Amino acid sequence: MTGSMQTSHQVHVEYLVEIQRLLSPEEFESAGLSESCVPESFICDKSWPVYVRLTNDKVYGCDFIVSATGVTPNTDPFLAGNQFSIAEDGGLKVNDHMQTTVQDVYAAGDICTVSWEVSQHWFQMKLWSQARQMGVYSAMCMVADDQKEDIQLDFCFELFAHCTNFFNYKVILLGRFNAQGLGNDYELLLRVTKDLEYIKVVLQNGRLQGAILIGETDLEETFENLILNQIDLTPFKEHLLEPNIDLEDFFD
């Protein structure tokens, strides 16, 4: 990995615990609890907007809490009396027309699991953006199948792409943005501008495989093309993320 870091951030992890209770500042004070400070360099002498008490009885003050619970396909209401093929993750298997193994039944979104050979730069992730794309494509497939017409796999399945906003920052994920499926044979390039942008690209054999773009980087279209075209970036690697270089001049 290459890049630069202006400041270091200490990270403390509590293992094998769950959240016992969330407390407001008033509840924290009235309960007579004291805040856990591990390591000692963590800030503990301030009032936090929310406190969390863990099952090991440690209490931490927080600016905010992120709940990452994952997704489990809710297929139970549809299984009784039907012969659906179920994937390892519990989803209904669908082919490249979004058809399940039950005739005239299609599925899209979190409830389904794709069972065709996917593109090199696409993978299924239980996200609303993919669910929307699958829903649109499923409708197109229903019409095509009903009218006995051929239909090609939608282009949205060529490249994994997700766009959202987090704390008022635009967040774009492209391709194998966390080096998913690349093993240990990859390289990371970083560009970080404090309070403005965060850019991470994943290279393998000199070719762009994925990227994370946070902020108004205006790089998403260029990086999409570089991932899909698999241009060897080795000659440009050292300058790929230089802010004063317009990548569109080189590749678009």
C-alpha contacts under 8 A as a table, 3 or more apart, distances in Angstrom:
res1	aa1	res2	aa2	distance
1	M	187	E	5.62
1	M	188	L	4.45
1	M	189	L	5.83
1	M	190	L	7.73
2	T	188	L	6.32
2	T	189	L	5.14
2	T	190	L	6.37
3	G	189	L	6.08
3	G	190	L	4.88
3	G	191	R	6.36
4	S	190	L	7.42
4	S	191	R	7.44
4	S	192	V	7.68
5	M	8	S	7.24
5	M	192	V	7.85
12	H	38	V	7.35
12	H	39	P	7.45
14	E	17	V	6.73
17	V	54	L	6.33
17	V	55	T	5.61
17	V	56	N	6.50
18	E	54	L	5.69
18	E	55	T	5.58
19	I	22	L	7.51
19	I	52	V	6.81
19	I	53	R	6.13
19	I	54	L	4.58
19	I	55	T	6.13
20	Q	52	V	7.63
20	Q	53	R	5.51
20	Q	54	L	4.96
20	Q	55	T	5.25
21	R	52	V	6.02
21	R	53	R	5.19
21	R	54	L	6.97
22	L	50	V	7.11
22	L	51	Y	5.85
22	L	52	V	4.72
22	L	53	R	6.32
23	L	26	E	7.75
23	L	27	E	5.48
23	L	28	F	5.71
23	L	50	V	5.90
23	L	51	Y	5.00
23	L	52	V	6.17
23	L	53	R	7.67
24	S	27	E	5.11
24	S	28	F	6.09
24	S	49	P	6.68
24	S	50	V	5.04
24	S	51	Y	6.28
25	P	28	F	5.06
25	P	29	E	6.20
25	P	47	S	7.12
25	P	48	W	6.71
25	P	49	P	6.25
25	P	50	V	6.13
25	P	51	Y	7.01
26	E	29	E	5.21
26	E	30	S	6.12
27	E	30	S	5.16
27	E	31	A	5.97
28	F	31	A	5.36
28	F	32	G	6.64
28	F	33	L	6.04
28	F	51	Y	6.99
29	E	32	G	5.38
29	E	33	L	6.61
30	S	33	L	7.92
33	L	59	V	7.78
34	S	59	V	7.05
35	E	44	C	6.78
35	E	58	K	7.36
35	E	59	V	5.08
35	E	60	Y	5.60
35	E	61	G	6.92
36	S	44	C	7.74
36	S	58	K	5.72
36	S	59	V	5.29
36	S	60	Y	5.79
37	C	40	E	5.47
37	C	41	S	7.78
37	C	42	F	6.12
37	C	43	I	7.51
37	C	44	C	6.24
37	C	60	Y	7.63
38	V	41	S	7.52
38	V	42	F	6.65
39	P	42	F	5.91
40	E	43	I	7.90
43	I	46	K	7.17
44	C	61	G	7.69
47	S	61	G	7.71
48	W	51	Y	6.83
48	W	61	G	5.35
48	W	62	C	5.78
48	W	63	D	6.22
49	P	61	G	7.58
49	P	62	C	6.65
49	P	63	D	5.99
49	P	64	F	7.62
50	V	61	G	6.02
50	V	62	C	5.50
50	V	63	D	6.68
50	V	64	F	6.99
51	Y	59	V	6.77
51	Y	60	Y	5.62
51	Y	61	G	4.36
51	Y	62	C	5.77
52	V	59	V	5.60
52	V	60	Y	5.44
52	V	61	G	6.46
52	V	62	C	7.41
53	R	57	D	6.03
53	R	58	K	5.81
53	R	59	V	4.44
53	R	60	Y	6.69
54	L	57	D	5.21
54	L	58	K	5.50
54	L	59	V	6.37
55	T	58	K	7.42
62	C	65	I	6.85
71	V	110	D	7.47
71	V	126	K	6.70
72	T	89	D	7.67
72	T	90	G	7.29
72	T	110	D	7.75
73	P	89	D	7.77
73	P	90	G	6.04
73	P	91	G	5.41
73	P	110	D	5.81
73	P	111	I	4.57
73	P	112	C	7.31
74	N	77	P	7.44
74	N	91	G	7.87
74	N	111	I	6.17
75	T	78	F	5.65
75	T	79	L	6.55
75	T	90	G	7.43
75	T	91	G	6.81
75	T	92	L	7.28
75	T	111	I	6.49
76	D	79	L	5.50
76	D	80	A	7.58
77	P	80	A	7.15
78	F	82	N	7.20
79	L	82	N	5.37
79	L	83	Q	7.18
79	L	84	F	6.80
82	N	102	V	7.34
83	Q	101	T	7.12
83	Q	102	V	6.35
84	F	92	L	6.57
84	F	93	K	7.58
84	F	100	T	6.76
84	F	101	T	5.42
84	F	102	V	5.93
85	S	92	L	6.10
85	S	93	K	5.68
85	S	100	T	7.46
85	S	101	T	6.03
86	I	89	D	7.98
86	I	90	G	5.75
86	I	91	G	5.67
86	I	92	L	4.89
86	I	93	K	5.63
87	A	90	G	5.26
87	A	91	G	5.34
87	A	92	L	6.20
87	A	93	K	5.72
87	A	113	T	6.48
88	E	91	G	7.39
89	D	113	T	7.79
91	G	110	D	7.54
91	G	111	I	5.24
91	G	112	C	4.59
91	G	113	T	5.09
92	L	100	T	6.64
92	L	107	A	7.36
92	L	111	I	6.27
92	L	112	C	4.46
92	L	113	T	5.68
93	K	100	T	5.80
93	K	101	T	7.20
93	K	112	C	5.88
93	K	113	T	4.95
93	K	114	V	5.89
93	K	115	S	5.81
94	V	97	H	7.41
94	V	98	M	4.94
94	V	99	Q	5.00
94	V	100	T	4.57
94	V	101	T	7.17
94	V	106	Y	7.51
94	V	107	A	6.90
94	V	112	C	6.52
94	V	113	T	6.14
94	V	114	V	5.18
94	V	115	S	5.69
94	V	116	W	7.80
95	N	98	M	5.18
95	N	99	Q	5.47
95	N	100	T	6.77
95	N	114	V	6.33
95	N	115	S	5.58
95	N	116	W	5.70
96	D	99	Q	7.36
96	D	114	V	7.49
96	D	115	S	7.64
96	D	116	W	5.99
96	D	153	L	6.60
97	H	138	S	6.83
97	H	141	C	5.69
97	H	153	L	7.55
98	M	106	Y	5.51
98	M	107	A	5.90
98	M	108	A	6.77
98	M	114	V	7.80
98	M	134	M	7.80
98	M	137	Y	7.86
98	M	138	S	5.67
98	M	141	C	7.34
99	Q	102	V	7.74
99	Q	103	Q	7.75
99	Q	104	D	7.22
99	Q	105	V	6.09
99	Q	106	Y	4.40
99	Q	107	A	6.50
100	T	103	Q	7.18
100	T	104	D	7.94
100	T	105	V	5.80
100	T	106	Y	5.46
100	T	107	A	6.54
101	T	105	V	7.73
102	V	105	V	5.67
106	Y	138	S	6.91
106	Y	142	M	7.98
107	A	111	I	7.00
107	A	112	C	5.80
107	A	138	S	7.34
108	A	111	I	6.54
108	A	112	C	5.64
108	A	131	A	6.18
108	A	134	M	5.21
108	A	135	G	5.42
108	A	138	S	6.79
109	G	112	C	5.91
109	G	126	K	7.07
109	G	127	L	7.82
109	G	128	W	7.54
109	G	130	Q	6.63
109	G	131	A	3.78
109	G	132	R	7.14
109	G	134	M	6.11
109	G	135	G	6.91
110	D	113	T	7.71
110	D	126	K	5.34
110	D	127	L	7.45
110	D	131	A	6.59
113	T	124	Q	7.69
114	V	124	Q	7.38
118	V	122	W	6.50
118	V	123	F	6.95
118	V	157	F	7.54
118	V	158	E	7.97
119	S	122	W	5.29
119	S	123	F	7.63
119	S	157	F	6.93
119	S	158	E	5.50
119	S	159	L	7.30
120	Q	158	E	7.70
120	Q	159	L	7.97
121	H	158	E	6.44
121	H	159	L	4.97
121	H	160	F	6.20
121	H	175	G	5.06
121	H	176	R	6.44
121	H	209	Q	7.13
121	H	227	I	7.66
121	H	228	L	7.67
122	W	157	F	6.10
122	W	158	E	5.81
122	W	159	L	4.65
122	W	160	F	4.41
122	W	175	G	6.16
122	W	176	R	7.64
123	F	160	F	6.26
124	Q	130	Q	7.75
124	Q	160	F	7.96
125	M	130	Q	7.31
126	K	130	Q	7.08
126	K	131	A	7.41
127	L	130	Q	5.43
127	L	131	A	6.27
128	W	131	A	4.91
128	W	132	R	6.13
129	S	132	R	5.23
129	S	133	Q	6.37
129	S	162	H	6.43
129	S	163	C	7.79
130	Q	133	Q	5.02
130	Q	134	M	6.01
130	Q	162	H	7.87
131	A	134	M	5.10
131	A	135	G	6.04
132	R	135	G	5.06
132	R	136	V	6.32
133	Q	136	V	5.29
133	Q	137	Y	6.19
133	Q	156	C	7.18
134	M	137	Y	5.06
134	M	138	S	5.86
135	G	138	S	5.05
135	G	139	A	6.34
136	V	139	A	5.30
136	V	140	M	6.46
137	Y	140	M	5.03
137	Y	141	C	6.16
137	Y	154	D	6.79
138	S	141	C	5.01
138	S	142	M	6.18
139	A	142	M	5.12
139	A	143	V	6.43
140	M	143	V	5.34
140	M	144	A	6.18
141	C	144	A	4.98
141	C	145	D	5.88
141	C	151	I	6.92
142	M	145	D	5.23
142	M	146	D	6.03
143	V	146	D	5.14
143	V	147	Q	6.18
144	A	147	Q	5.20
144	A	148	K	5.88
144	A	149	E	4.79
144	A	150	D	6.46
144	A	151	I	6.51
145	D	148	K	4.90
145	D	149	E	6.04
145	D	150	D	7.60
146	D	149	E	7.74
153	L	157	F	7.25
154	D	157	F	5.99
154	D	158	E	7.84
155	F	158	E	5.36
155	F	159	L	7.82
156	C	159	L	6.30
156	C	160	F	7.47
157	F	160	F	6.89
159	L	174	L	7.23
159	L	175	G	5.76
159	L	224	E	7.83
159	L	228	L	7.38
160	F	173	L	7.67
160	F	174	L	5.59
160	F	175	G	4.75
160	F	176	R	7.57
161	A	172	I	7.17
161	A	173	L	5.57
161	A	174	L	4.64
161	A	175	G	6.44
162	H	172	I	5.65
162	H	173	L	5.15
162	H	174	L	6.75
163	C	170	K	7.27
163	C	171	V	5.67
163	C	172	I	4.49
163	C	173	L	6.53
164	T	170	K	6.04
164	T	171	V	5.25
164	T	172	I	6.60
165	N	168	N	5.78
165	N	169	Y	5.36
165	N	170	K	4.59
165	N	171	V	5.54
166	F	169	Y	5.22
166	F	170	K	6.59
166	F	171	V	6.76
169	Y	214	I	6.30
169	Y	215	G	5.17
169	Y	216	E	7.80
170	K	213	L	7.82
170	K	214	I	5.55
170	K	215	G	4.99
170	K	216	E	6.61
171	V	212	I	7.38
171	V	213	L	5.76
171	V	214	I	4.53
171	V	215	G	6.55
172	I	212	I	5.86
172	I	213	L	5.05
172	I	214	I	6.43
172	I	220	E	7.46
173	L	177	F	6.04
173	L	210	G	7.71
173	L	211	A	6.03
173	L	212	I	4.85
173	L	213	L	6.56
174	L	177	F	5.60
174	L	210	G	5.22
174	L	211	A	5.12
174	L	212	I	6.47
174	L	224	E	7.07
175	G	209	Q	5.98
175	G	210	G	4.27
175	G	211	A	6.69
175	G	227	I	7.25
176	R	179	A	4.94
176	R	180	Q	5.33
176	R	181	G	7.75
176	R	202	V	7.45
176	R	209	Q	5.60
176	R	210	G	4.32
176	R	211	A	7.14
177	F	180	Q	7.16
177	F	201	V	7.22
177	F	202	V	6.61
177	F	209	Q	7.30
177	F	210	G	4.15
177	F	211	A	4.63
177	F	212	I	5.85
178	N	202	V	7.52
178	N	210	G	7.27
178	N	211	A	7.80
179	A	182	L	5.42
179	A	183	G	7.56
179	A	186	Y	7.37
179	A	202	V	6.45
179	A	209	Q	7.56
179	A	210	G	7.05
180	Q	183	G	7.59
182	L	185	D	6.33
182	L	186	Y	6.78
182	L	204	Q	8.00
183	G	186	Y	7.55
185	D	204	Q	6.62
186	Y	202	V	6.75
186	Y	203	L	5.62
186	Y	204	Q	4.61
186	Y	205	N	7.35
187	E	202	V	5.82
187	E	203	L	5.05
187	E	204	Q	6.26
188	L	200	K	6.76
188	L	201	V	5.72
188	L	202	V	4.89
188	L	203	L	6.28
189	L	200	K	5.69
189	L	201	V	5.31
189	L	202	V	6.73
189	L	203	L	7.89
189	L	241	L	7.71
190	L	198	Y	7.58
190	L	199	I	5.65
190	L	200	K	4.65
190	L	201	V	6.69
190	L	241	L	7.45
191	R	197	E	7.91
191	R	198	Y	5.97
191	R	199	I	5.06
191	R	200	K	6.62
191	R	241	L	6.38
191	R	242	E	7.99
192	V	196	L	8.00
192	V	197	E	5.88
192	V	198	Y	4.59
192	V	199	I	6.27
193	T	196	L	5.38
193	T	197	E	5.14
193	T	198	Y	6.39
194	K	197	E	6.68
196	L	215	G	6.07
196	L	216	E	7.80
197	E	213	L	7.55
197	E	214	I	5.35
197	E	215	G	4.57
197	E	216	E	6.91
197	E	217	T	6.86
198	Y	212	I	7.67
198	Y	213	L	6.05
198	Y	214	I	4.97
198	Y	215	G	6.72
199	I	211	A	7.32
199	I	212	I	5.73
199	I	213	L	4.84
199	I	214	I	6.35
200	K	211	A	5.47
200	K	212	I	5.10
200	K	213	L	6.70
201	V	208	L	7.08
201	V	209	Q	7.69
201	V	210	G	5.82
201	V	211	A	4.25
201	V	212	I	6.50
202	V	208	L	5.91
202	V	209	Q	5.48
202	V	210	G	5.04
202	V	211	A	5.98
203	L	206	G	5.62
203	L	207	R	5.22
203	L	208	L	4.58
203	L	209	Q	5.60
203	L	210	G	7.34
204	Q	207	R	5.30
204	Q	208	L	6.57
204	Q	209	Q	6.64
205	N	232	D	7.82
206	G	232	D	5.35
206	G	233	L	5.21
206	G	234	T	4.89
206	G	237	K	7.66
207	R	226	L	7.90
207	R	227	I	7.41
207	R	230	Q	5.53
207	R	231	I	5.98
207	R	232	D	5.07
207	R	233	L	5.73
207	R	234	T	7.58
208	L	223	F	7.80
208	L	226	L	6.25
208	L	227	I	5.15
208	L	230	Q	6.47
208	L	231	I	7.66
208	L	233	L	7.51
209	Q	227	I	5.54
209	Q	230	Q	7.98
210	G	227	I	6.84
211	A	223	F	7.50
213	L	217	T	6.78
213	L	219	L	7.75
213	L	220	E	7.43
214	I	217	T	7.16
217	T	220	E	7.57
218	D	221	E	7.49
219	L	222	T	5.43
219	L	223	F	6.05
220	E	223	F	5.21
220	E	224	E	6.01
221	E	224	E	5.08
221	E	225	N	6.38
222	T	225	N	5.29
222	T	226	L	6.27
222	T	247	L	7.23
222	T	248	E	6.55
222	T	251	F	7.23
222	T	252	D	6.86
223	F	226	L	4.91
223	F	227	I	6.09
224	E	227	I	5.26
224	E	228	L	6.25
225	N	228	L	5.14
225	N	229	N	5.81
226	L	229	N	5.22
226	L	230	Q	5.68
226	L	231	I	6.12
226	L	251	F	7.81
227	I	230	Q	5.30
227	I	231	I	7.76
232	D	235	P	7.73
233	L	236	F	5.29
233	L	237	K	5.68
234	T	237	K	5.10
235	P	238	E	7.77
236	F	239	H	5.51
236	F	240	L	5.70
237	K	240	L	5.06
238	E	241	L	7.71
239	H	242	E	5.25
239	H	245	I	7.69
240	L	245	I	7.90
240	L	247	L	7.50
241	L	245	I	7.72
242	E	245	I	5.66
243	P	246	D	7.67
246	D	249	D	5.71
246	D	250	F	7.49
247	L	250	F	5.29
247	L	251	F	6.24
247	L	252	D	7.71
248	E	251	F	5.29
248	E	252	D	4.76
249	D	252	D	6.28
